[in-house]
Amino acid sequence: MRWLRELREQSRYIIIAAVGWLLVAILVVGIVGLLENRNIKSVTDRALRYDVELEDDADDLRAAILDLRHYHRNIYFGGPSRTQLENLEGAYRLVLSEISELERLGVRDPSAPQPEWIRRMAREYYADWRPAIEAYERTGNEDAFADASDLGVARLSRMEEAAAELDKLGEQLSAKSLQRVEAAAVRARVVLLTVVGGLLVAGAGLAYAAVRMVGELRRLYGEQRALARRLAELSRTRTEFLADASHELRTPLTVLRGNAEVGLQLTREAEVREILQEIVYEAGRMSRMVEDMLFLARSEASSPPMEMRPVEVGPFLSSVADRAGALARERGARLEADLRAGGRLNMDRGRVEQAVLILVDNAAKYGRPGGRISLSSRREDAALLIEVSDEGPGIPEEELPRIFERFYRVDKTRARKLGGAGLGLPIAKTIAEAHGGSIEARSRPGEGTTMTLRLPASPEEPPPKVPSLEVSNPARD
């Protein structure tokens, strides 16, 4: 019976050793999984915070430089005018603003073009070209004007090449970051498979427990790998979308619109001008659609950029009501405003105005032709509530949960006729959520639709003691 006792003793040692190995393996799995998760998160954060932002900012700068070159050529070919000079000034300020964005981000590669150099080149361009325009208006010297124009175009070309180089650098950095994410996932796979092999060697005494543990480890590994793939795919999709939208749409549209505007200045034939005006209008509409898509794409990767400032609610709403009234009249509708909110609120004035005008435009497009649109506001629990109501056919109850989805349109035939792309409400929702608020829709078929935009007060912002009563009706005759 001695052999039986030895077998029992050996089994006990085997079980103790297997349990010890199992505990060590669990500890190793936990530590390795934590380190790999942190590594993947670090690589992904870098790709989103610097690499993709560098590509995005450089591409925005490139588009702004192309716009500036477009208005430069308009002045050269069509002669200086007040409108053209205003367009040139606005495009120059936009270029400086985009350069500032790059300066805040910083270009870490010392061999790449630096934002300071681009800013200096832009200032030299403006310092030479603007006086040349004034001299041409005084003297009419075409040769000096042409020489100054050629020098300015050359500088703009060098600036555009520098922006394109930064754009390419951002693409390369994004690709390398994605490769590092994939490499981290492969390392995790190798380590986990090694641990699984060790568990299988633990012994027959813990076979059942080892099988269950292997299954659990495989499940965790699958989730980790799926998460890594999803993060990589999201980053890749966003990068490809921004690059494709910028390179394939924005630049050709800018060139198309610019050529059409130059054509309008060079021809006086009514039929040709009508065709060119239609091209300018459609190019502008498509450019706005591209900008909307880019705004939504950027909001997925990170919070959309907001310029939060304290705003007096009463005057702000009166200004919005004026624009909303004009927008409603363009659609053949009538706006009635009842603005009962005052005080101050921390917000991005331009974005909130954009969201309200989107709601008014939707109400005018899909409401009853020639009907009434109601714009009202009030304070509720220190939050600002802005409501837009129409007298249209309403939205079926089963459609309400989907109206804030991108490209989703309830009445597709009418939306196509009116030029709707299904991006307005998603943009309004994104703006509201970026302010910590929300948008809600209430509707019954045949009774119209009410959209409510809620903007909460900031934590440090005290609620107004006595809301001021401000009523305006810019659309009522």
C-alpha positions in Angstrom: 0.0 0.0 0.0 3.1 2.1 0.2 2.9 2.9 -3.6 -0.7 4.2 -3.1 0.4 6.5 -0.3 3.3 7.8 -2.5 0.9 8.3 -5.4 -1.4 10.3 -3.1 1.5 12.4 -1.9 2.7 13.0 -5.4 -0.8 14.0 -6.5 -1.0 16.4 -3.6 2.3 18.0 -4.7 1.1 18.1 -8.3 -2.1 19.8 -7.3 -0.2 22.3 -5.1 2.2 23.0 -7.9 -0.6 23.3 -10.4 -2.6 25.7 -8.2 0.6 27.8 -7.6 1.3 27.9 -11.3 -2.4 28.8 -11.9 -2.1 31.7 -9.5 1.1 32.9 -11.1 -0.4 32.6 -14.5 -3.5 34.6 -13.4 -1.1 37.3 -12.0 0.9 37.4 -15.2 -2.2 37.6 -17.4 -3.6 40.5 -15.3 -0.3 42.4 -15.4 0.4 41.8 -19.0 -3.3 42.6 -20.0 -3.1 45.8 -18.0 0.2 46.9 -19.6 -0.9 46.0 -23.1 -4.3 47.9 -22.6 -2.4 50.9 -21.4 0.0 50.7 -24.3 -2.8 50.4 -26.8 -4.7 53.3 -25.2 -1.5 55.4 -25.2 -0.8 54.8 -28.9 -4.4 55.4 -29.8 -4.6 58.7 -27.8 -1.4 59.9 -29.5 -2.9 59.1 -32.9 -6.1 61.0 -32.1 -4.5 64.0 -30.2 -1.5 64.8 -32.4 -1.2 62.7 -35.6 -4.7 63.1 -36.8 -5.0 66.7 -35.6 -1.8 67.6 -37.4 -3.2 66.2 -40.6 -6.5 67.9 -40.1 -5.1 71.3 -39.2 -2.6 71.2 -42.1 -5.4 70.3 -44.5 -7.5 73.2 -43.2 -4.6 75.5 -43.7 -4.1 74.2 -47.2 -7.7 74.9 -48.1 -7.5 78.4 -46.6 -4.4 79.2 -48.7 -6.2 77.9 -51.9 -9.1 80.3 -51.0 -6.7 83.2 -50.6 -5.1 82.4 -53.9 -8.5 82.2 -55.5 -9.4 85.8 -54.3 -5.9 87.0 -55.3 -6.6 85.8 -58.9 -10.1 87.4 -58.8 -8.5 90.8 -58.1 -5.8 90.3 -60.7 -8.1 89.2 -63.5 -11.2 91.2 -62.6 -9.6 94.3 -61.1 -9.9 95.5 -57.5 -13.3 96.1 -56.1 -14.7 96.6 -52.6 -16.2 93.1 -52.5 -13.1 91.5 -53.8 -10.9 93.3 -51.3 -13.2 92.3 -48.5 -13.0 88.7 -49.7 -9.2 88.9 -49.8 -9.0 90.4 -46.3 -11.3 87.6 -44.9 -9.3 84.9 -46.6 -6.1 86.3 -45.2 -7.5 86.4 -41.7 -8.6 82.8 -42.1 -5.1 81.8 -43.2 -3.6 83.4 -40.1 -6.3 81.7 -37.9 -5.4 78.3 -39.3 -1.7 79.0 -38.8 -2.5 79.8 -35.1 -4.2 76.4 -34.8 -1.0 74.7 -36.1 1.1 76.8 -33.7 -1.0 75.7 -30.7 -0.7 72.1 -31.8 3.1 72.4 -32.5 5.1 70.6 -35.2 7.4 68.2 -33.4 9.5 67.3 -36.5 12.2 70.0 -36.7 12.9 69.1 -40.4 9.2 69.8 -41.4 7.9 73.3 -42.3 7.2 75.2 -39.1 4.1 77.3 -38.6 6.2 80.4 -37.8 7.8 80.2 -41.2 4.4 80.0 -42.9 3.1 82.9 -40.8 6.2 85.0 -41.9 5.6 84.1 -45.5 1.9 85.1 -45.2 2.8 88.5 -43.7 5.3 89.1 -46.4 2.7 88.3 -49.1 0.2 90.6 -47.6 2.7 93.4 -46.9 3.7 93.4 -50.7 0.4 92.6 -52.4 -1.9 95.0 -50.5 0.1 98.1 -51.3 0.5 96.9 -54.9 -3.3 96.9 -55.2 -3.5 100.5 -53.9 -0.7 101.6 -56.2 -2.5 100.1 -59.1 -5.7 101.9 -58.3 -3.9 105.2 -58.1 -1.5 104.9 -61.1 -3.0 102.1 -63.3 0.5 100.7 -63.9 -0.3 97.2 -65.1 3.3 96.0 -65.4 4.1 96.7 -61.7 0.8 95.2 -60.7 1.5 92.0 -62.7 5.0 91.7 -61.1 3.5 92.0 -57.6 0.8 89.5 -58.5 3.4 86.9 -59.7 5.5 87.4 -56.6 2.4 86.9 -54.4 1.3 83.8 -56.2 4.8 82.3 -55.8 4.7 82.9 -52.1 1.2 81.4 -51.9 2.5 78.3 -53.8 5.3 77.9 -51.3 2.9 78.2 -48.4 0.6 75.6 -50.0 3.5 73.2 -50.6 4.5 73.6 -46.9 0.9 72.9 -45.8 0.8 69.8 -48.1 4.0 68.6 -46.6 2.6 68.9 -43.1 -0.6 67.1 -44.2 1.5 64.2 -45.6 3.5 64.1 -42.4 0.3 63.8 -40.4 -0.8 60.9 -42.7 2.5 59.1 -42.2 2.4 59.5 -38.4 -1.2 58.2 -38.3 -0.2 55.2 -40.3 2.7 54.5 -38.0 0.5 54.8 -34.9 -2.0 52.3 -36.3 0.9 49.9 -37.0 1.9 50.3 -33.3 -1.6 49.4 -32.2 -1.6 46.3 -34.4 1.9 45.3 -33.0 0.7 45.7 -29.4 -2.3 43.5 -30.2 0.1 40.8 -31.6 2.3 40.9 -28.6 -0.7 40.5 -26.3 -1.8 37.5 -28.4 1.7 35.8 -28.1 1.8 36.4 -24.4 -1.7 35.1 -23.8 -1.1 32.0 -26.0 2.0 31.3 -24.0 0.1 31.5 -20.7 -2.6 29.2 -22.1 0.0 26.7 -23.0 1.4 26.8 -19.5 -2.1 26.3 -18.1 -2.5 23.1 -20.2 0.7 21.7 -18.6 -0.7 22.3 -15.1 -1.8 18.6 -14.8 -4.7 16.3 -15.2 -5.8 17.0 -11.6 -6.9 20.6 -12.6 -7.9 19.7 -16.2 -11.5 20.9 -15.7 -10.5 24.1 -14.0 -7.8 24.7 -16.6 -10.2 24.2 -19.5 -12.6 26.8 -17.9 -9.8 29.2 -17.3 -8.5 28.8 -20.9 -12.0 29.5 -22.1 -12.2 32.6 -20.0 -8.8 33.8 -21.1 -9.7 33.3 -24.7 -12.9 35.3 -24.2 -11.0 38.2 -22.5 -8.4 38.0 -25.2 -11.0 38.1 -27.9 -12.6 41.2 -26.3 -9.2 42.9 -26.0 -8.3 42.1 -29.6 -11.8 43.3 -30.8 -11.4 46.5 -28.8 -7.9 47.1 -30.4 -9.3 46.4 -33.9 -12.2 48.7 -33.2 -10.0 51.5 -32.0 -7.7 51.1 -35.0 -10.6 51.0 -37.4 -12.2 54.1 -35.9 -8.9 56.0 -36.2 -8.3 54.7 -39.7 -11.9 55.4 -40.8 -11.7 59.0 -39.4 -8.3 59.6 -41.0 -9.4 58.3 -44.4 -12.7 60.2 -44.2 -11.0 63.5 -43.4 -8.4 62.9 -46.1 -10.9 61.8 -48.8 -13.4 64.6 -48.0 -10.7 67.2 -48.0 -8.7 66.1 -51.0 -11.5 64.7 -53.2 -14.2 67.3 -52.5 -13.0 70.5 -50.9 -10.2 71.4 -53.3 -12.1 70.6 -56.5 -15.2 72.5 -55.3 -13.0 75.5 -54.5 -11.5 75.4 -57.9 -14.9 74.9 -59.6 -16.4 77.8 -57.7 -13.4 80.0 -58.3 -13.4 79.3 -62.1 -17.1 80.0 -62.3 -16.8 83.3 -60.4 -13.9 84.3 -62.7 -16.1 83.4 -65.7 -18.9 85.6 -64.3 -16.5 88.5 -64.3 -15.3 87.8 -67.8 -18.6 87.3 -69.7 -21.7 89.4 -70.2 -23.8 86.9 -72.0 -27.0 86.3 -70.1 -27.3 82.6 -70.8 -23.7 81.9 -69.9 -24.0 84.0 -66.7 -27.1 82.1 -65.7 -25.3 78.8 -66.1 -22.2 80.0 -64.2 -24.4 81.4 -61.4 -26.0 78.0 -61.0 -22.6 76.4 -60.8 -21.5 78.9 -58.1 -24.7 78.2 -56.1 -24.4 74.4 -56.4 -20.7 74.4 -55.5 -21.4 76.5 -52.5 -24.2 74.2 -51.4 -21.9 71.1 -51.8 -19.1 72.9 -49.9 -21.5 73.5 -47.0 -22.5 69.9 -47.0 -18.8 68.8 -47.0 -18.2 71.2 -44.0 -21.2 69.6 -42.2 -19.8 66.1 -42.8 -16.4 67.2 -41.5 -17.9 68.8 -38.4 -19.7 65.5 -37.6 -16.6 63.4 -38.3 -14.4 65.5 -36.0 -17.0 65.3 -33.2 -16.7 61.5 -33.3 -13.0 61.5 -32.6 -13.1 64.2 -29.9 -15.3 67.0 -28.6 -16.0 69.5 -31.4 -14.2 72.8 -31.0 -16.3 75.3 -29.1 -15.6 78.9 -28.2 -17.4 79.1 -24.8 -18.0 82.6 -23.6 -20.5 84.3 -21.3 -23.4 85.6 -23.5 -26.3 87.9 -22.6 -29.3 85.7 -23.4 -31.9 88.4 -24.2 -29.9 90.3 -26.9 -28.6 87.0 -28.3 -32.1 85.6 -28.8 -33.3 88.8 -30.3 -30.5 88.6 -32.9 -31.2 85.0 -33.6 -34.9 85.8 -34.0 -34.1 88.4 -36.7 -32.1 85.9 -38.7 -34.7 83.2 -38.1 -37.5 85.5 -39.3 -35.6 86.2 -42.6 -35.0 82.5 -43.0 -38.7 81.7 -42.5 -39.7 84.3 -45.0 -37.3 82.9 -47.6 -39.2 79.6 -47.2 -42.6 81.2 -47.5 -43.4 80.8 -43.8 -44.2 83.3 -41.0 -42.2 83.4 -37.7 -43.8 84.3 -34.4 -41.3 84.8 -31.5 -42.0 84.8 -27.8 -38.7 85.2 -26.0 -38.9 85.1 -22.2 -35.4 84.2 -21.1 -32.7 86.6 -19.8 -29.6 86.5 -17.8 -26.2 85.1 -18.9 -25.2 81.7 -20.2 -21.8 80.3 -21.1 -22.0 79.1 -24.7 -20.5 79.2 -28.2 -22.7 81.9 -29.7 -22.2 81.0 -33.3 -22.8 77.3 -32.8 -26.0 77.8 -30.7 -27.3 80.2 -33.4 -26.5 77.5 -36.0 -28.5 74.9 -34.1 -31.5 77.2 -33.7 -31.5 78.2 -37.4 -31.3 74.5 -38.3 -34.5 73.9 -36.3 -36.2 76.9 -37.9 -35.1 75.9 -41.4 -36.5 72.3 -40.8 -39.8 73.7 -39.5 -40.1 76.0 -42.5 -39.2 73.3 -45.0 -41.4 70.5 -43.6 -44.2 72.6 -42.1 -47.4 73.7 -43.8 -46.7 75.9 -46.8 -47.3 79.5 -45.8 -47.8 78.4 -42.2 -46.7 79.8 -38.9 -43.5 78.9 -37.1 -43.2 79.5 -33.3 -39.9 80.4 -31.7 -40.0 80.6 -27.9 -37.6 80.6 -25.0 -37.7 80.3 -21.2 -35.6 79.5 -18.2 -36.2 76.2 -16.4 -34.1 75.0 -13.4 -31.3 77.5 -14.5 -31.2 75.9 -18.0 -32.2 77.8 -21.2 -34.9 76.1 -23.2 -35.5 77.2 -26.8 -38.5 75.7 -28.6 -39.3 75.7 -32.3 -42.8 74.5 -33.4 -44.5 74.2 -36.8 -48.0 73.4 -38.1 -46.8 70.7 -40.5 -48.1 67.1 -40.9 -46.0 65.9 -38.0 -43.7 62.9 -37.6 -45.0 59.4 -37.1 -44.2 58.0 -33.7 -42.1 55.2 -35.0 -39.9 57.6 -36.9 -39.1 60.0 -34.0 -36.2 57.9 -32.5 -34.4 58.1 -35.9 -34.7 61.7 -36.9 -31.3 62.6 -35.4 -29.5 59.9 -37.3 -27.2 61.1 -40.1 -28.7 61.1 -43.6 -32.1 59.9 -42.3 -35.1 61.7 -43.7 -38.7 61.0 -42.9 -40.2 62.4 -46.1 -37.4 61.5 -48.6 -39.2 62.7 -51.7 -39.9 66.2 -50.2 -36.4 66.4 -48.6 -34.8 65.6 -52.0 -36.9 68.3 -53.6 -36.0 70.9 -51.0 -32.3 70.0 -51.0 -32.1 68.3 -47.6 -29.2 66.0 -46.9 -30.2 64.7 -43.5 -27.3 66.3 -41.7 -29.0 69.3 -40.0 -30.6 67.6 -37.0 -27.4 65.5 -36.2 -25.4 68.7 -36.3 -27.8 70.5 -33.9 -27.7 67.5 -31.6 -23.9 67.4 -31.6 -23.8 71.2 -30.7 -26.3 70.7 -27.9 -24.4 67.7 -26.4 -21.1 69.6 -26.7 -22.7 72.2 -24.4 -23.9 69.5 -22.0 -27.5 69.8 -23.2 -29.9 67.9 -25.4 -32.5 68.2 -28.1 -35.9 66.6 -27.8 -38.7 66.2 -30.5 -42.4 65.9 -29.8 -44.9 65.3 -32.6 -48.2 63.9 -33.5 -49.3 63.2 -37.1 -51.4 66.1 -38.3 -50.6 68.4 -35.3 -47.1 69.7 -36.1 -43.7 69.1 -34.5 -42.0 70.8 -31.6 -38.2 70.7 -31.2 -36.8 71.7 -27.7 -33.1 72.7 -27.4 -31.9 72.6 -23.7 -28.7 74.3 -22.7 -27.8 73.9 -19.0 -26.0 76.5 -17.0 -22.4 76.0 -16.2 -21.6 74.7 -12.7 -20.0 78.0 -11.7 -22.7 80.1 -13.3 -25.3 81.4 -10.9 -28.9 81.4 -12.2 -30.5 84.7 -13.0 -32.4 86.2 -10.0 -35.2 87.7 -12.1 -35.6 86.5 -15.7 -36.1 89.5 -18.0 -39.1 89.5 -20.3 -38.2 90.1 -23.9 -40.7 89.5 -26.6 -39.9 90.1 -30.3 -41.6 89.1 -33.5 -39.3 89.9 -36.4 -41.3 88.0 -38.9 -44.8 89.6 -38.2 -45.8 92.4 -40.6 
